[in-house]
Amino acid sequence: MTASFLLEQIGMPKDPTSENKILRHRLDEFVAEARKNERKMRRFQSLELKLIGLSSVKDLIEAVLAPDYSTFRWDEVTLLLLDPEYEIQRALEDESVELSSIPHLMFASSDDDLNAYYQMSLFPTLGTYRARQHATLFPARRRTPRSVALLPLVRQGKLIGSLNVGSYSAERFERGVRTDFFEHLSAIVSICLENAVNIERLKRQGLTDTLTAINNRRFFDQRLKEEVGLAKRNKRLLSCMLLDVDLFKNVNDTYGHQVGDLVLRDVAALIRAQMRGSDVLSRYGGEEFSALLSQADEEEALEVAERIRESIEQHIFSVDGHADFNVTISIGVTTFNPTTNEEAVMRIEGEYLVGQADKALYEAKANGRNRVVSAGEIEV
């Protein structure tokens, strides 16, 4: 089929000069489009290579949410992640991330929360911003986007999140435009996110108590050093608690070790329920637990400790073949209150803080158990 025939079909002149001009113009358009796509591909490749090089959940999320604006010209970027077990949120909190400071990061507690945005297919969706559909995906926007691109994050055929891009231009993300680059990017983000979460799981397995599913002694010792260092540098309060289940040997002797394990799991959950998400709770050993409460003074720490004591005292343990029973807990509390005395502050170490809490715990045991005792504030 000749160029002349094609031109004739679309109603254009057949003389050689006109044909050459038109074909040259079309060729220039194709070359310009190819160069545009090549530049776009390089931009996406640059971002993808950066993401592939990150293994931390925190670093990965930060990179996804803040791509170079001069490169991509994305006006709004948000991320919605499936996190029913709070696994990603705990990983971020362990890295001292304040989730409230990242309004563009959201979490879904169930598959249904995600599937609502991808009912037709698991491919990127481009189109006009519609408040009813998209407002919840752009909660902290500077301005209302006029067009959006929703990128499903999928692993093993299952949605694990949604990367959402908004533009103040209505023409930026138009329905029907090819989504090859977005498809590739969403696949890379999905793989990187899965890898980062898996790495975090492996780390937590080495720092998590398998029985109670809370942090173990090794994790506590690491965080103790970090938190004391932060308290010294920032002149902020740090409270420490040691908690010990009273007469736990009697539980094991009466009901057996399996029931004893059940009690420890429930006690750990009861303690956790009374603490803030930023607090550090660990199994210190046996039936003993430890906790760090950052930026909590003595009064606040005592209030938390008393809530824990009451919740455990009131909890009823039901075991097949046995009558219901209760357990109690004794708690020792101390608070590190750094002042302007730099030389004295530097002498305080985490072991001293734990030692003071341990003395208070011993006093609680000696004075009848099922009570909270404070060693007071450590002032330097």
C-alpha positions, 0 to 999 in steps of 0.5 A: 500500500503506497503513501499516495494511496493512504493520502488519497484515502484520507483526502489529502493531495497526492503531489510529491511535495505535499506528500513529503511535507505531510510524511515528514511532519508525521515522522517528526511527530513519531520521533518526538513521541518516541523521545518523550517516551524515552525520557519518561522511561528514564524517569521511571527507571530512575525511581524504580532503581532507587526503590529497589535499593531500599530495604527499610519499610520507612525509607521505602514509604518515604521514597514512594510518597516523595518522588522528585517533583521536578522530574514527575510533576505529581501534585499529590501522592498518597499510599494506602496499604493493607495492614490488618495485623498492624505489622507495617505500622509497628515496623514504622513505630519501631523506627520512631516514626510518628504516623500522625505526621504522615497524613498521606500514608493510610492503612486498610484493615481489610481486603474490602477497604481496598477492593472497593477501588479496583472492582473492575480490574487490577490495572491502573485507573486514570480519570477525572477526580470524583469526590465520592470515589477519591476524597478518602484517598487524598485526605491531606491535599493542598488543593483538590486534584482534577485528575487522578491515577490509581495504581494497584499494588498486587502480589500473588494476585492479591491487592496489598495496597494502592499508590495514588497520584493526583494532578491539578490538571484535568488533562494529566491523567485521562481515561483511555491513555496507555498505562504501561509505565504505571503498570511497571512502577506499581509492580516494582513498588509491590515487590519492594514493599513485600520484600521490605515487610519480609525483611522486617518479619525476619528481624522481628522474629529475632527480636520477638518473644515467640510465646507472647508475640511481644518484644524479647529481652534482646530488643528491650536492651537495644531500645533501652540504650536508644531511649536513654540516649534520646532522653539525654540529648533532647532533655525529655522524660523517660519512665521505666516499668518492671512488671512481675506476675505474682506467685506464677509458680502456683499457676504452673503447679496447679494448672500445668505449663500449658495453662501457664503459657496461656496466662502469660499470653493474656497478661502480655495482651492486657499490658499492651492494651493499656499502653501507647503505641509508641511505648516499648513492651517486652518480655524480660524473662519468665513471668517478668515484663519490662516497659519504656514510656517515652516523654512520660513523667512519674505521675503518668507512668504510675497512672499507666501502671495502676491501670495495668494492675487493675485490668489484670486483677479483674481479668478472669481466666477460664480453663477447661476442667478447672474453676475460673481463677485470677492472677495479680501483678506487681509493678516497679516504676522509675522515671529519668528526668534529665536536667541541665547538668550535662556531666551528671546526665552522661553518667546515667545508663539504661542499666541504672534505670532498670536497677531502680525499677527493679528495687521498686518491684522488690518493694512491691513484692515485699509489701504484699504484692498486687501493687505499684511502687515508684522509686521516684524520679532520677534527677541529675 
